[in-house]
């Protein structure tokens, strides 16, 4: 019997660029996982993307404009720009990302 498995949706929101790596000590402190070394953000995103559709909303009110960050390099088309983090725009973006993610893909698997 086949059933569909859908990934979850992970949305981050910020007004700054992403760091290139995450120190091992920070991973241990905030996530609780032990690693033998610092991890690059690309490594973390690759692992997270196995179970989640990852999106980023970049808020254009801080020091960094989207074109000055590396979010698009990391997430390609899964980056959305918004003018204000408390605006009605954010309230529309989040449900659209979730609905779009769930409508776009399903992953059929065999039930053992």
GIKA-V824354 format. One record per backbone hydrogen bond with DSSP energy under -1.0 kcal/mol. CO is the residue of the C=O (numbers start at 1). NH is the residue of the N-H. If there is no record, write none. Layout:
co,nh
CO,NH
CO,NH
This chain:
co,nh
1,111
3,109
5,107
8,53
10,55
12,57
14,59
20,41
22,39
23,27
24,28
25,29
26,30
27,31
27,32
39,22
40,44
41,45
42,46
43,47
44,48
45,49
47,50
48,51
48,52
51,8
53,10
55,12
56,80
57,14
58,82
59,61
65,68
66,69
70,74
71,75
72,76
75,78
78,56
80,58
82,60
84,87
87,91
88,92
89,93
90,94
92,96
93,97
94,98
95,99
96,100
97,101
98,102
99,103
100,104
101,105
107,5
109,3
